Amino acid sequence: MTNQICVRCQTSTDKPVLVRDEHGATGPGRRHYACSVCAPHFPRQLSPMAAFEMARAPGNEYAPP
């Protein structure tokens, strides 16, 4: 993998860790990388389908009736 810039400390890293994967509805998405020191500071990201299923779960105030 090529060098990437860490989104937290802004340093170049040769072992980047993917911490966020943004999906684009009308175009390409975007990937955010962090260095191995900063990566544990980011919460684990849910897949889009897991987030959708959680939103529709019973008891969620935003779930459709």
N, C-alpha and C positions, 0 to 999 in steps of 0.2 A: 504494500500500500504506500502511497505517496505521503509526504509530510503534510500535516494539516495544522491549522491554528486552533488552539484551545479556546473555546468560547468563554471560559471563566477567567483564566490568567493571561490570555493573549500571547502565549509563547508557542513556538513551533515544536511539534512533537513528531517523532518518526514512528511512534506506536499509538496512533489515535484510537479512542474508544467512542463508538457511536452512542450519543446520549439522547438524541432527539431526531425523529424522522418526521418531518412535516409533509403531509400529503396535499397536493394541489388539486383542487376540483376542476380547474380549467386549464391546467398546464403542469409543468414539471414541479415536483416538490423540492424540498430542501433538506439537507442533512447537516446536523450540528455535531461536532466532535469535541472531545475533551482529552486532556492528557491523563495518564494513569493516576496521578495524584489528585486531580480535580474530579474525576469521574464519579467517585463515591458520593459526592455532594449533590448529585442530580437524582431525582426520584426515578424509579423504573417507569418506563412509558408503556401504557396499554396499547394493544393493537387497535386499529379503528373498529373492528368488529366487536371486540371485548367491550370497548367504551359504549358502543351502540346498544349492546345487550344489557349493560348495567343501567343505561338510561331508561330502558323499557321495563326494568325489573319492577315487580309489584312493591308498593310502598315508597317508590321514588315519587316525589311531588311533581316531577316533570313528565312522568310516564303518561301516555295517552290513556283515556278511560276505557 
